[in-house]
């Protein structure tokens, strides 16, 4: 928690300190996420991607003409989705996320391309489970929601966040990398993030967050 607060503080300081080669602006885009689970006692459940969004502020500082450090503070939605012919289940997270990248630019005329990589920290502030049974579908008598991939979503007996068997952890850290294309102050970026943190305190399952995002960034020259 202290490390996340320190990263957020440093990011905001970088946005307001005057320096040559400092840019700041706004960012927004779409996300596609999933929680990848590996179980020691059963086969992993095949899940669908859950779509969401992200929005926030961004900053970049040029160390050299081609090397830069960038960061952003965004509100991002992540989650999990499982669907079959009987029902749709979702676990939804609303998080504040702070990545810190080091990147390299390749200018090509009036445009440039860059690649970046770095760690991120995330804290979920809201979360919920959703279970929706498909209408007009006759469910077999012997079929049990709690014995399928819907099991973790229909359980309302435990808190969504916590250290219990079917809860999720609020804090998440991992690695993020991406590619970006820019023209003047306009940038289009695609990134992939994968967590190092096991986000479910379940002894038989290791669960990590996976997020693919496409975002637009508008920088203002300081």
N, CA, C and O of each residue as an XYZ file, in Angstrom:
888
protein
N       0.824     -1.200      0.000
C       0.000      0.000      0.000
C       0.864      1.259      0.000
O       0.594      2.202     -0.743
N       1.933      1.271      0.859
C       2.805      2.435      0.924
C       3.509      2.669     -0.406
O       3.693      3.813     -0.822
N       3.906      1.576     -1.081
C       4.585      1.711     -2.374
C       3.662      2.308     -3.426
O       4.101      3.117     -4.244
N       2.383      1.917     -3.416
C       1.427      2.453     -4.376
C       1.218      3.936     -4.136
O       1.195      4.719     -5.086
N       1.065      4.335     -2.876
C       0.879      5.749     -2.541
C       2.084      6.562     -2.982
O       1.930      7.665     -3.505
N       3.304      6.019     -2.772
C       4.515      6.715     -3.181
C       4.580      6.885     -4.687
O       4.972      7.947     -5.170
N       4.200      5.853     -5.441
C       4.203      5.949     -6.903
C       3.217      7.008     -7.382
O       3.528      7.784     -8.286
N       2.019      7.042     -6.776
C       1.017      8.036     -7.144
C       1.516      9.445     -6.850
O       1.333     10.362     -7.651
N       2.146      9.602     -5.694
C       2.678     10.912     -5.320
C       3.748     11.370     -6.303
O       3.742     12.523     -6.733
N       4.669     10.473     -6.662
C       5.734     10.818     -7.602
C       5.180     11.170     -8.980
O       5.674     12.081     -9.645
N       4.148     10.439     -9.402
C       3.543     10.719    -10.709
C       2.929     12.107    -10.744
O       3.117     12.840    -11.715
N       2.195     12.481     -9.697
C       1.577     13.794     -9.664
C       2.622     14.903     -9.581
O       2.438     15.963    -10.179
N       3.720     14.679     -8.846
C       4.786     15.665     -8.782
C       5.374     15.894    -10.168
O       5.661     17.031    -10.543
N       5.555     14.811    -10.932
C       6.114     14.940    -12.281
C       5.199     15.723    -13.198
O       5.677     16.348    -14.145
N       3.878     15.712    -12.944
C       2.939     16.436    -13.788
C       3.043     17.940    -13.565
O       2.788     18.719    -14.484
N       3.414     18.358    -12.354
C       3.343     19.781    -12.027
C       4.697     20.472    -12.007
O       4.743     21.702    -12.034
N       5.819     19.723    -11.959
C       7.125     20.354    -11.960
C       7.492     20.811    -13.371
O       7.411     20.019    -14.310
N       7.899     22.088    -13.543
C       8.319     22.556    -14.864
C       9.661     21.951    -15.257
O      10.607     21.975    -14.470
N       9.747     21.416    -16.456
C      10.998     20.845    -16.948
C      10.936     20.775    -18.460
O       9.873     20.577    -19.048
N      12.106     20.942    -19.085
C      12.168     20.820    -20.527
C      11.928     19.373    -20.925
O      12.500     18.458    -20.332
N      11.090     19.168    -21.921
C      10.792     17.820    -22.346
C       9.705     17.144    -21.545
O       9.536     15.927    -21.632
N       8.956     17.923    -20.756
C       7.865     17.359    -19.972
C       6.541     17.585    -20.678
O       6.239     18.700    -21.105
N       5.750     16.527    -20.802
C       4.435     16.594    -21.419
C       3.397     16.021    -20.456
O       3.701     15.125    -19.669
N       2.204     16.529    -20.521
C       1.118     15.984    -19.714
C      -0.169     16.099    -20.509
O      -0.267     16.899    -21.439
N      -1.145     15.302    -20.142
C      -2.387     15.336    -20.899
C      -3.414     14.377    -20.339
O      -3.379     14.015    -19.163
N      -4.332     13.973    -21.204
C      -5.429     13.090    -20.806
C      -5.399     11.827    -21.659
O      -4.853     11.816    -22.762
N      -5.992     10.774    -21.132
C      -6.008      9.500    -21.845
C      -7.332      8.783    -21.609
O      -7.977      8.972    -20.577
N      -7.725      7.973    -22.560
C      -8.948      7.188    -22.438
C      -8.955      6.088    -23.480
O      -8.332      6.210    -24.534
N      -9.664      5.016    -23.177
C      -9.709      3.929    -24.137
C     -10.525      2.754    -23.667
O     -11.271      2.847    -22.692
N     -10.377      1.632    -24.374
C     -11.141      0.426    -24.107
C     -10.214     -0.677    -23.591
O      -9.024     -0.705    -23.902
N     -10.793     -1.588    -22.790
C     -10.025     -2.701    -22.248
C     -10.723     -4.028    -22.535
O     -11.939     -4.091    -22.713
N      -9.927     -5.067    -22.573
C     -10.431     -6.427    -22.699
C      -9.665     -7.265    -21.676
O      -8.446     -7.407    -21.778
N     -10.373     -7.819    -20.695
C      -9.683     -8.438    -19.566
C     -10.217     -9.820    -19.246
O     -11.304    -10.212    -19.669
N      -9.407    -10.545    -18.481
C      -9.780    -11.871    -18.023
C      -8.899    -12.232    -16.827
O      -7.790    -11.715    -16.688
N      -9.394    -13.112    -15.971
C      -8.587    -13.655    -14.889
C      -8.207    -15.080    -15.272
O      -9.066    -15.950    -15.407
N      -6.920    -15.302    -15.442
C      -6.418    -16.613    -15.865
C      -6.172    -17.462    -14.624
O      -5.383    -17.093    -13.754
N      -6.848    -18.592    -14.550
C      -6.759    -19.453    -13.378
C      -6.075    -20.776    -13.727
O      -6.370    -21.401    -14.746
N      -5.158    -21.180    -12.856
C      -4.516    -22.485    -12.970
C      -4.798    -23.259    -11.697
O      -4.467    -22.809    -10.600
N      -5.407    -24.419    -11.847
C      -5.821    -25.208    -10.696
C      -4.966    -26.458    -10.552
O      -4.563    -27.067    -11.543
N      -4.696    -26.830     -9.305
C      -3.914    -28.032     -9.031
C      -4.792    -29.268     -8.888
O      -4.282    -30.382     -8.769
N      -6.122    -29.078     -8.899
C      -7.016    -30.223     -8.673
C      -8.006    -30.450     -9.809
O      -8.678    -31.481     -9.834
N      -8.112    -29.517    -10.747
C      -9.075    -29.684    -11.831
C      -8.608    -28.933    -13.065
O      -7.658    -28.152    -13.011
N      -9.286    -29.178    -14.173
C      -8.975    -28.490    -15.414
C      -9.407    -27.017    -15.322
O     -10.439    -26.723    -14.718
N      -8.640    -26.090    -15.907
C      -9.039    -24.678    -15.861
C     -10.320    -24.428    -16.645
O     -10.577    -25.065    -17.667
N     -11.117    -23.487    -16.146
C     -12.368    -23.122    -16.815
C     -12.056    -22.183    -17.979
O     -11.327    -21.205    -17.809
N     -12.599    -22.474    -19.148
C     -12.403    -21.613    -20.309
C     -13.367    -20.435    -20.231
O     -14.584    -20.618    -20.206
N     -12.816    -19.233    -20.194
C     -13.618    -18.028    -20.003
C     -13.579    -17.129    -21.224
O     -12.740    -17.285    -22.111
N     -14.510    -16.181    -21.245
C     -14.560    -15.176    -22.303
C     -13.901    -13.895    -21.810
O     -13.714    -13.716    -20.606
N     -13.549    -12.999    -22.736
C     -12.997    -11.710    -22.370
C     -14.119    -10.779    -21.908
O     -15.222    -10.804    -22.454
N     -13.827     -9.966    -20.907
C     -14.776     -8.972    -20.415
C     -14.307     -7.600    -20.874
O     -13.156     -7.225    -20.650
N     -15.197     -6.853    -21.518
C     -14.825     -5.552    -22.080
C     -15.157     -4.425    -21.111
O     -16.148     -4.478    -20.383
N     -14.298     -3.398    -21.120
C     -14.481     -2.268    -20.218
C     -13.824     -1.017    -20.779
O     -13.656     -0.886    -21.991
N     -13.450     -0.091    -19.885
C     -12.885      1.181    -20.319
C     -11.836      1.647    -19.317
O     -11.714      1.106    -18.218
N     -11.087      2.662    -19.725
C     -10.166      3.341    -18.823
C     -10.127      4.821    -19.174
O     -10.290      5.190    -20.337
N      -9.910      5.673    -18.168
C      -9.850      7.119    -18.377
C      -8.980      7.720    -17.282
O      -9.016      7.269    -16.138
N      -8.191      8.748    -17.636
C      -7.337      9.350    -16.622
C      -6.412     10.410    -17.185
O      -6.676     10.997    -18.235
N      -5.313     10.646    -16.463
C      -4.305     11.639    -16.852
C      -2.997     10.924    -17.135
O      -2.743      9.844    -16.601
N      -2.157     11.536    -17.987
C      -0.906     10.913    -18.406
C       0.206     11.942    -18.433
O      -0.046     13.134    -18.611
N       1.439     11.483    -18.256
C       2.600     12.353    -18.322
C       3.774     11.645    -18.949
O       3.876     10.420    -18.903
N       4.674     12.436    -19.545
C       5.858     11.872    -20.194
C       7.017     12.840    -20.050
O       6.847     14.053    -20.174
N       8.205     12.290    -19.784
C       9.410     13.105    -19.664
C      10.498     12.526    -20.546
O      10.835     11.347    -20.436
N      11.054     13.366    -21.434
C      12.096     12.922    -22.357
C      13.455     12.962    -21.666
O      13.927     14.026    -21.265
N      14.078     11.799    -21.531
C      15.445     11.739    -21.006
C      16.454     12.086    -22.100
O      17.423     12.807    -21.863
N      16.209     11.562    -23.297
C      16.991     11.855    -24.490
C      16.001     12.091    -25.622
O      14.792     12.010    -25.406
N      16.475     12.373    -26.791
C      15.570     12.615    -27.913
C      14.763     11.372    -28.277
O      13.687     11.477    -28.865
N      15.282     10.200    -27.928
C      14.592      8.952    -28.277
C      14.196      8.115    -27.063
O      13.499      7.112    -27.216
N      14.620      8.500    -25.873
C      14.342      7.726    -24.667
C      13.466      8.541    -23.725
O      13.734      9.723    -23.508
N      12.428      7.935    -23.165
C      11.505      8.668    -22.311
C      11.014      7.800    -21.160
O      11.080      6.571    -21.207
N      10.519      8.473    -20.127
C       9.804      7.833    -19.031
C       8.381      8.355    -19.058
O       8.173      9.563    -19.170
N       7.404      7.483    -18.961
C       6.007      7.904    -18.992
C       5.225      7.218    -17.888
O       5.617      6.167    -17.381
N       4.115      7.835    -17.530
C       3.251      7.276    -16.507
C       1.833      7.779    -16.735
O       1.610      8.709    -17.509
N       0.886      7.159    -16.058
C      -0.502      7.609    -16.111
C      -1.203      7.169    -14.839
O      -0.819      6.184    -14.208
N      -2.208      7.894    -14.483
C      -3.069      7.495    -13.380
C      -4.476      7.395    -13.945
O      -5.078      8.407    -14.302
N      -4.999      6.182    -14.027
C      -6.285      5.959    -14.678
C      -7.240      5.198    -13.777
O      -6.838      4.432    -12.902
N      -8.524      5.438    -14.025
C      -9.563      4.567    -13.483
C      -9.870      3.552    -14.566
O     -10.233      3.921    -15.683
N      -9.726      2.276    -14.244
C      -9.849      1.229    -15.242
C     -10.782      0.136    -14.734
O     -10.772     -0.211    -13.553
N     -11.584     -0.396    -15.642
C     -12.461     -1.519    -15.293
C     -11.842     -2.811    -15.808
O     -11.424     -2.904    -16.963
N     -11.792     -3.799    -14.928
C     -11.264     -5.113    -15.268
C     -12.294     -6.156    -14.864
O     -13.368     -5.826    -14.362
N     -11.953     -7.414    -15.090
C     -12.874     -8.435    -14.621
C     -12.712     -9.778    -15.270
O     -11.661    -10.139    -15.800
N     -13.808    -10.503    -15.204
C     -13.841    -11.902    -15.553
C     -15.219    -12.227    -16.104
O     -16.212    -11.643    -15.671
N     -15.291    -13.148    -17.051
C     -16.588    -13.496    -17.628
C     -16.607    -14.969    -17.999
O     -15.670    -15.486    -18.607
N     -17.696    -15.636    -17.620
C     -17.896    -17.031    -18.004
C     -19.300    -17.173    -18.570
O     -20.280    -16.764    -17.947
N     -19.383    -17.765    -19.770
C     -20.677    -17.882    -20.449
C     -20.830    -19.273    -21.035
O     -19.909    -19.812    -21.648
N     -22.006    -19.840    -20.834
C     -22.384    -21.055    -21.538
C     -23.811    -20.869    -22.047
O     -24.326    -19.752    -22.022
N     -24.459    -21.937    -22.508
C     -25.785    -21.770    -23.099
C     -26.886    -21.559    -22.065
O     -28.035    -21.298    -22.421
N     -26.532    -21.675    -20.779
C     -27.536    -21.528    -19.725
C     -27.475    -20.178    -19.003
O     -28.504    -19.682    -18.544
N     -26.273    -19.572    -18.897
C     -26.139    -18.360    -18.084
C     -24.853    -17.615    -18.435
O     -23.965    -18.138    -19.108
N     -24.789    -16.364    -17.948
C     -23.595    -15.522    -18.061
C     -23.217    -15.058    -16.661
O     -24.061    -14.546    -15.926
N     -21.965    -15.233    -16.291
C     -21.475    -14.798    -14.991
C     -20.313    -13.839    -15.173
O     -19.491    -14.008    -16.073
N     -20.248    -12.812    -14.296
C     -19.181    -11.822    -14.385
C     -18.679    -11.450    -12.994
O     -19.438    -11.422    -12.025
N     -17.388    -11.166    -12.924
C     -16.792    -10.506    -11.770
C     -16.225     -9.191    -12.278
O     -15.383     -9.186    -13.177
N     -16.676     -8.074    -11.714
C     -16.315     -6.754    -12.224
C     -15.530     -5.972    -11.178
O     -15.892     -5.948    -10.002
N     -14.444     -5.328    -11.627
C     -13.597     -4.529    -10.761
C     -13.490     -3.109    -11.308
O     -13.381     -2.914    -12.518
N     -13.522     -2.123    -10.420
C     -13.196     -0.747    -10.770
C     -11.948     -0.356    -10.013
O     -11.952     -0.351     -8.782
N     -10.865     -0.025    -10.728
C      -9.547      0.140    -10.103
C      -8.905      1.474    -10.469
O      -9.170      2.039    -11.530
N      -8.063      1.960     -9.574
C      -7.103      3.006     -9.907
C      -5.779      2.317    -10.199
O      -5.291      1.507     -9.410
N      -5.205      2.659    -11.359
C      -3.986      1.962    -11.787
C      -2.902      2.957    -12.168
O      -3.176      3.988    -12.782
N      -1.665      2.634    -11.795
C      -0.522      3.500    -12.072
C       0.621      2.690    -12.669
O       1.326      2.005    -11.928
N       0.831      2.744    -13.997
C       2.013      2.128    -14.596
C       3.138      3.158    -14.707
O       2.878      4.357    -14.806
N       4.370      2.694    -14.692
C       5.539      3.543    -14.928
C       6.374      2.868    -16.004
O       6.883      1.766    -15.800
N       6.517      3.536    -17.165
C       7.187      2.942    -18.312
C       8.523      3.613    -18.591
O       8.727      4.786    -18.278
N       9.417      2.853    -19.179
C      10.552      3.416    -19.883
C      10.386      3.018    -21.342
O      10.070      1.869    -21.649
N      10.602      3.982    -22.246
C      10.312      3.715    -23.652
C      11.370      4.248    -24.592
O      12.235      5.035    -24.208
N      11.283      3.802    -25.827
C      12.221      4.212    -26.879
C      11.436      4.611    -28.114
O      10.570      3.866    -28.574
N      11.740      5.805    -28.661
C      11.040      6.334    -29.827
C      11.858      6.155    -31.098
O      13.086      6.240    -31.093
N      11.137      5.905    -32.188
C      11.740      5.861    -33.512
C      10.990      6.859    -34.390
O       9.880      6.561    -34.831
N      11.567      8.044    -34.660
C      10.877      9.033    -35.500
C      10.947      8.658    -36.975
O      11.984      8.225    -37.478
N       9.806      8.838    -37.661
C       9.729      8.609    -39.105
C       8.981      9.788    -39.720
O       7.759      9.752    -39.871
N       9.722     10.822    -40.070
C       9.092     12.019    -40.606
C       8.305     12.749    -39.532
O       8.840     13.071    -38.470
N       7.033     13.009    -39.810
C       6.181     13.727    -38.863
C       5.551     12.818    -37.808
O       4.881     13.303    -36.896
N       5.756     11.528    -37.924
C       5.192     10.588    -36.948
C       6.327      9.861    -36.239
O       7.480      9.903    -36.667
N       5.981      9.208    -35.169
C       6.964      8.391    -34.475
C       6.282      7.146    -33.921
O       5.078      7.126    -33.668
N       7.094      6.110    -33.744
C       6.636      4.871    -33.141
C       7.506      4.586    -31.926
O       8.698      4.895    -31.914
N       6.908      4.005    -30.922
C       7.668      3.731    -29.711
C       7.206      2.442    -29.056
O       6.069      2.001    -29.228
N       8.116      1.855    -28.306
C       7.807      0.704    -27.476
C       8.133      1.032    -26.039
O       9.087      1.764    -25.775
N       7.358      0.505    -25.096
C       7.607      0.805    -23.692
C       7.303     -0.409    -22.824
O       6.530     -1.291    -23.198
N       7.934     -0.425    -21.659
C       7.742     -1.527    -20.723
C       7.973     -1.024    -19.308
O       8.784     -0.125    -19.090
N       7.260     -1.603    -18.340
C       7.454     -1.190    -16.962
C       6.444     -1.823    -16.030
O       5.510     -2.486    -16.483
N       6.620     -1.626    -14.728
C       5.718     -2.203    -13.735
C       4.458     -1.366    -13.569
O       4.412     -0.209    -13.985
N       3.450     -1.950    -12.966
C       2.256     -1.200    -12.623
C       1.757     -1.630    -11.247
O       2.032     -2.736    -10.784
N       1.026     -0.736    -10.616
C       0.337     -1.040     -9.368
C      -1.121     -0.682     -9.516
O      -1.452      0.313    -10.161
N      -2.006     -1.478     -8.927
C      -3.445     -1.275     -9.078
C      -4.140     -1.535     -7.759
O      -3.774     -2.456     -7.029
N      -5.151     -0.718     -7.448
C      -5.969     -0.940     -6.262
C      -7.443     -0.862     -6.664
O      -7.886      0.138     -7.229
N      -8.191     -1.910     -6.373
C      -9.621     -1.964     -6.708
C     -10.414     -1.258     -5.607
O     -10.199     -1.498     -4.419
N     -11.326     -0.389     -6.019
C     -12.148      0.333     -5.039
C     -13.595     -0.138     -5.045
O     -14.316      0.059     -4.067
N     -14.023     -0.756     -6.138
C     -15.375     -1.324     -6.203
C     -15.303     -2.677     -6.899
O     -14.418     -2.924     -7.718
N     -16.252     -3.550     -6.559
C     -16.303     -4.851     -7.205
C     -17.619     -5.555     -6.916
O     -18.229     -5.341     -5.869
N     -18.050     -6.388     -7.842
C     -19.287     -7.132     -7.637
C     -19.331     -8.363     -8.538
O     -18.667     -8.429     -9.572
N     -20.137     -9.339     -8.107
C     -20.420    -10.519     -8.912
C     -21.784    -10.355     -9.585
O     -22.704     -9.766     -9.019
N     -21.896    -10.887    -10.802
C     -23.157    -10.830    -11.538
C     -23.455    -12.196    -12.122
O     -22.588    -12.817    -12.738
N     -24.674    -12.664    -11.932
C     -25.104    -13.940    -12.490
C     -26.427    -13.720    -13.204
O     -27.407    -13.317    -12.578
N     -26.469    -13.978    -14.499
C     -27.672    -13.754    -15.313
C     -28.011    -15.043    -16.037
O     -27.237    -15.524    -16.863
N     -29.158    -15.592    -15.727
C     -29.611    -16.805    -16.406
C     -30.207    -16.448    -17.755
O     -30.964    -15.483    -17.870
N     -29.872    -17.216    -18.764
C     -30.380    -16.959    -20.110
C     -31.899    -17.166    -20.154
O     -32.396    -18.189    -19.683
N     -32.638    -16.202    -20.716
C     -34.094    -16.362    -20.784
C     -34.499    -17.405    -21.825
O     -33.784    -17.653    -22.796
N     -35.647    -17.997    -21.597
C     -36.234    -18.941    -22.556
C     -35.346    -20.152    -22.834
O     -35.420    -20.753    -23.906
N     -34.512    -20.501    -21.868
C     -33.682    -21.692    -22.007
C     -34.074    -22.682    -20.922
O     -34.060    -22.356    -19.735
N     -34.417    -23.874    -21.331
C     -34.803    -24.890    -20.369
C     -33.561    -25.568    -19.802
O     -32.779    -26.175    -20.535
N     -33.395    -25.457    -18.499
C     -32.214    -26.000    -17.838
C     -32.483    -27.435    -17.409
O     -33.513    -27.701    -16.789
N     -31.596    -28.358    -17.719
C     -31.789    -29.760    -17.309
C     -31.911    -29.889    -15.792
O     -31.269    -29.151    -15.044
N     -32.715    -30.805    -15.359
C     -32.965    -30.980    -13.925
C     -31.681    -31.299    -13.158
O     -31.496    -30.853    -12.026
N     -30.805    -32.071    -13.788
C     -29.603    -32.514    -13.090
C     -28.478    -31.468    -13.136
O     -27.433    -31.659    -12.513
N     -28.686    -30.369    -13.868
C     -27.632    -29.362    -14.021
C     -27.612    -28.456    -12.801
O     -28.662    -27.982    -12.367
N     -26.435    -28.209    -12.242
C     -26.290    -27.428    -11.021
C     -25.305    -26.293    -11.265
O     -24.154    -26.525    -11.634
N     -25.772    -25.052    -11.054
C     -24.908    -23.891    -11.273
C     -23.646    -23.963    -10.418
O     -22.574    -23.536    -10.847
N     -23.778    -24.506     -9.210
C     -22.657    -24.515     -8.286
C     -21.634    -25.595     -8.605
O     -20.595    -25.667     -7.948
N     -21.904    -26.432     -9.594
C     -20.951    -27.465     -9.986
C     -20.398    -27.200    -11.381
O     -19.881    -28.105    -12.035
N     -20.509    -25.974    -11.825
C     -20.013    -25.575    -13.139
C     -19.049    -24.404    -12.964
O     -18.659    -24.076    -11.844
N     -18.669    -23.776    -14.077
C     -17.801    -22.602    -14.014
C     -18.456    -21.391    -13.391
O     -17.788    -20.383    -13.162
N     -19.761    -21.462    -13.106
C     -20.471    -20.341    -12.478
C     -20.304    -20.315    -10.963
O     -20.759    -19.380    -10.304
N     -19.665    -21.317    -10.416
C     -19.656    -21.498     -8.957
C     -19.173    -20.255     -8.214
O     -19.827    -19.821     -7.266
N     -18.043    -19.671     -8.621
C     -17.471    -18.544     -7.883
C     -18.311    -17.278     -8.003
O     -18.149    -16.353     -7.207
N     -19.208    -17.222     -8.989
C     -19.990    -16.010     -9.219
C     -21.323    -16.021     -8.471
O     -21.841    -14.961     -8.121
N     -21.876    -17.191     -8.224
C     -23.186    -17.271     -7.569
C     -23.063    -17.299     -6.049
O     -24.068    -17.278     -5.338
N     -21.835    -17.347     -5.559
C     -21.615    -17.375     -4.115
C     -21.680    -15.953     -3.546
O     -20.762    -15.157     -3.745
N     -22.752    -15.646     -2.849
C     -22.909    -14.340     -2.203
C     -22.716    -14.430     -0.692
O     -23.043    -13.494      0.039
N     -22.188    -15.552     -0.230
C     -22.007    -15.733      1.206
C     -20.701    -15.135      1.713
O     -20.519    -14.985      2.921
N     -19.779    -14.788      0.792
C     -18.512    -14.187      1.196
C     -18.403    -12.778      0.615
O     -19.034    -12.455     -0.391
N     -17.594    -11.955      1.265
C     -17.344    -10.607      0.774
C     -16.593    -10.679     -0.551
O     -15.805    -11.595     -0.785
N     -16.853     -9.686     -1.425
C     -16.180     -9.685     -2.728
C     -14.677     -9.501     -2.553
O     -13.891    -10.201     -3.190
N     -14.268     -8.564     -1.694
C     -12.855     -8.353     -1.404
C     -12.531     -8.906     -0.023
O     -13.300     -8.717      0.919
N     -11.407     -9.580      0.100
C     -11.008    -10.116      1.385
C     -10.049    -11.271      1.235
O      -9.491    -11.487      0.159
N      -9.854    -12.017      2.311
C      -8.935    -13.144      2.327
C      -9.670    -14.480      2.446
O      -9.056    -15.500      2.755
N     -10.973    -14.476      2.205
C     -11.735    -15.708      2.279
C     -11.578    -16.516      0.989
O     -11.038    -16.035     -0.008
N     -12.064    -17.756      1.039
C     -11.871    -18.725     -0.046
C     -12.314    -18.197     -1.407
O     -11.605    -18.396     -2.394
N     -13.453    -17.536     -1.487
C     -13.993    -17.122     -2.776
C     -13.976    -15.608     -2.968
O     -14.744    -15.077     -3.770
N     -13.114    -14.917     -2.242
C     -12.989    -13.464     -2.372
C     -11.863    -13.117     -3.344
O     -11.167    -13.991     -3.860
N     -11.708    -11.810     -3.574
C     -10.637    -11.308     -4.423
C      -9.797    -10.301     -3.649
O     -10.282     -9.665     -2.713
N      -8.547    -10.163     -4.041
C      -7.658     -9.194     -3.417
C      -7.788     -7.838     -4.099
O      -7.945     -7.751     -5.317
N      -7.719     -6.777     -3.286
C      -7.830     -5.429     -3.849
C      -6.565     -5.012     -4.582
O      -6.644     -4.326     -5.601
N      -5.407     -5.409     -4.085
C      -4.146     -4.918     -4.608
C      -3.562     -5.867     -5.647
O      -3.632     -7.089     -5.514
N      -2.988     -5.271     -6.677
C      -2.483     -6.046     -7.804
C      -1.249     -5.336     -8.363
O      -1.267     -4.122     -8.565
N      -0.197     -6.081     -8.607
C       0.994     -5.537     -9.248
C       1.418     -6.480    -10.362
O       1.141     -7.678    -10.320
N       2.099     -5.916    -11.366
C       2.514     -6.744    -12.479
C       3.384     -5.986    -13.450
O       3.985     -4.967    -13.107
N       3.446     -6.489    -14.658
C       4.257     -5.902    -15.725
C       3.352     -5.511    -16.883
O       2.371     -6.191    -17.182
N       3.696     -4.411    -17.525
C       2.910     -3.925    -18.657
C       3.859     -3.500    -19.770
O       4.906     -2.910    -19.506
N       3.494     -3.798    -21.008
C       4.316     -3.372    -22.143
C       3.407     -3.054    -23.318
O       2.287     -3.556    -23.412
N       3.912     -2.206    -24.214
C       3.045     -1.814    -25.324
C       3.768     -1.122    -26.453
O       4.980     -0.910    -26.410
N       2.993     -0.772    -27.472
C       3.456     -0.048    -28.645
C       2.604      1.198    -28.818
O       1.424      1.215    -28.470
N       3.222      2.246    -29.363
C       2.495      3.503    -29.517
C       2.881      4.173    -30.818
O       4.036      4.117    -31.241
N       1.909      4.808    -31.447
C       2.136      5.622    -32.633
C       1.710      7.043    -32.313
O       0.646      7.252    -31.730
N       2.537      8.042    -32.693
C       2.232      9.416    -32.353
C       2.398     10.374    -33.517
O       3.243     10.183    -34.392
N       1.573     11.408    -33.505
C       1.678     12.497    -34.468
C       1.415     13.802    -33.719
O       0.303     14.059    -33.259
N       2.464     14.621    -33.606
C       2.401     15.852    -32.813
C       1.961     15.505    -31.388
O       2.653     14.757    -30.698
N       0.828     16.035    -30.942
C       0.372     15.784    -29.566
C      -0.574     14.587    -29.457
O      -1.047     14.277    -28.363
N      -0.851     13.925    -30.553
C      -1.834     12.838    -30.574
C      -1.135     11.488    -30.588
O      -0.193     11.270    -31.349
N      -1.609     10.583    -29.735
C      -0.979      9.284    -29.609
C      -2.034      8.179    -29.516
O      -3.081      8.347    -28.891
N      -1.730      7.056    -30.148
C      -2.572      5.862    -30.056
C      -1.702      4.739    -29.513
O      -0.648      4.436    -30.072
N      -2.144      4.121    -28.421
C      -1.314      3.150    -27.726
C      -2.063      1.844    -27.478
O      -3.250      1.843    -27.151
N      -1.350      0.743    -27.641
C      -1.883     -0.583    -27.316
C      -0.956     -1.211    -26.292
O       0.257     -1.255    -26.497
N      -1.517     -1.702    -25.181
C      -0.697     -2.295    -24.129
C      -1.285     -3.626    -23.660
O      -2.481     -3.891    -23.789
N      -0.401     -4.440    -23.118
C      -0.820     -5.683    -22.489
C      -0.230     -5.740    -21.093
O       0.962     -5.493    -20.906
N      -1.071     -6.068    -20.103
C      -0.634     -6.139    -18.711
C      -0.940     -7.524    -18.158
O      -1.978     -8.118    -18.453
N      -0.006     -8.023    -17.346
C      -0.193     -9.322    -16.701
C       0.278     -9.203    -15.256
O       1.388     -8.737    -15.001
N      -0.548     -9.615    -14.327
C      -0.221     -9.433    -12.916
C       0.719    -10.509    -12.408
O       0.730    -11.635    -12.906
N       1.518    -10.136    -11.394
C       2.327    -11.080    -10.650
C       1.570    -11.590     -9.431
O       1.908    -12.631     -8.869
N       0.548    -10.847     -9.030
C      -0.187    -11.139     -7.806
C      -1.235    -12.216     -8.038
O      -1.944    -12.197     -9.044
N      -1.331    -13.148     -7.110
C      -2.422    -14.129     -7.104
C      -3.639    -13.420     -6.505
O      -3.689    -13.184     -5.298
N      -4.620    -13.080     -7.350
C      -5.716    -12.217     -6.913
C      -6.850    -12.951     -6.208
O      -7.807    -12.317     -5.761
N      -6.761    -14.281     -6.099
C      -7.765    -15.050     -5.363
C      -7.088    -15.857     -4.266
O      -6.228    -16.687     -4.562
N      -7.454    -15.634     -2.998
C      -6.848    -16.392     -1.898
C      -7.436    -17.800     -1.803
O      -8.138    -18.135     -0.849
N      -7.134    -18.609     -2.808
C      -7.653    -19.976     -2.894
C      -6.458    -20.910     -3.007
O      -5.655    -20.770     -3.929
N      -6.325    -21.854     -2.095
C      -5.143    -22.700     -2.030
C      -4.977    -23.599     -3.249
O      -3.858    -24.014     -3.550
N      -6.044    -23.906     -3.946
C      -5.959    -24.827     -5.080
C      -5.918    -24.106     -6.425
O      -5.762    -24.752     -7.461
N      -6.058    -22.776     -6.428
C      -6.107    -22.019     -7.672
C      -5.125    -20.851     -7.610
O      -5.068    -20.130     -6.614
N      -4.358    -20.673     -8.678
C      -3.554    -19.476     -8.846
C      -4.194    -18.626     -9.927
O      -4.315    -19.064    -11.071
N      -4.609    -17.405     -9.575
C      -5.356    -16.545    -10.488
C      -4.593    -15.244    -10.729
O      -4.234    -14.547     -9.780
N      -4.346    -14.920    -11.989
C      -3.653    -13.691    -12.350
C      -4.482    -12.901    -13.360
O      -5.174    -13.469    -14.204
N      -4.393    -11.591    -13.250
C      -5.169    -10.704    -14.111
C      -4.449    -10.469    -15.435
O      -3.233    -10.280    -15.468
N      -5.212    -10.483    -16.522
C      -4.681    -10.259    -17.861
C      -5.536     -9.191    -18.538
O      -6.756     -9.335    -18.624
N      -4.896     -8.108    -19.024
C      -5.640     -6.992    -19.609
C      -4.966     -6.515    -20.893
O      -3.769     -6.228    -20.909
N      -5.738     -6.437    -21.952
C      -5.307     -5.828    -23.207
C      -6.085     -4.526    -23.374
O      -7.311     -4.517    -23.261
N      -5.384     -3.435    -23.640
C      -6.058     -2.143    -23.746
C      -5.586     -1.378    -24.973
O      -4.441     -1.509    -25.406
N      -6.487     -0.580    -25.520
C      -6.182      0.352    -26.602
C      -6.648      1.721    -26.145
O      -7.818      1.902    -25.809
N      -5.737      2.689    -26.129
C      -6.070      3.996    -25.575
C      -5.563      5.131    -26.461
O      -4.609      4.978    -27.223
N      -6.234      6.268    -26.332
C      -5.848      7.503    -27.006
C      -5.267      8.452    -25.962
O      -5.831      8.610    -24.879
N      -4.140      9.084    -26.289
C      -3.495     10.029    -25.376
C      -3.307     11.363    -26.091
O      -2.805     11.411    -27.214
N      -3.714     12.436    -25.434
C      -3.466     13.774    -25.959
C      -2.538     14.491    -25.008
O      -2.902     14.757    -23.863
N      -1.323     14.812    -25.477
C      -0.328     15.504    -24.665
C      -0.306     16.991    -24.987
O      -0.493     17.400    -26.133
N      -0.075     17.786    -23.955
C       0.099     19.232    -24.091
C       1.549     19.549    -23.781
O       2.065     19.100    -22.758
N       2.219     20.307    -24.629
C       3.603     20.668    -24.359
C       3.648     21.671    -23.232
O       2.925     22.667    -23.259
N       4.504     21.419    -22.219
C       4.556     22.313    -21.061
C       5.231     23.614    -21.455
O       5.378     24.509    -20.623
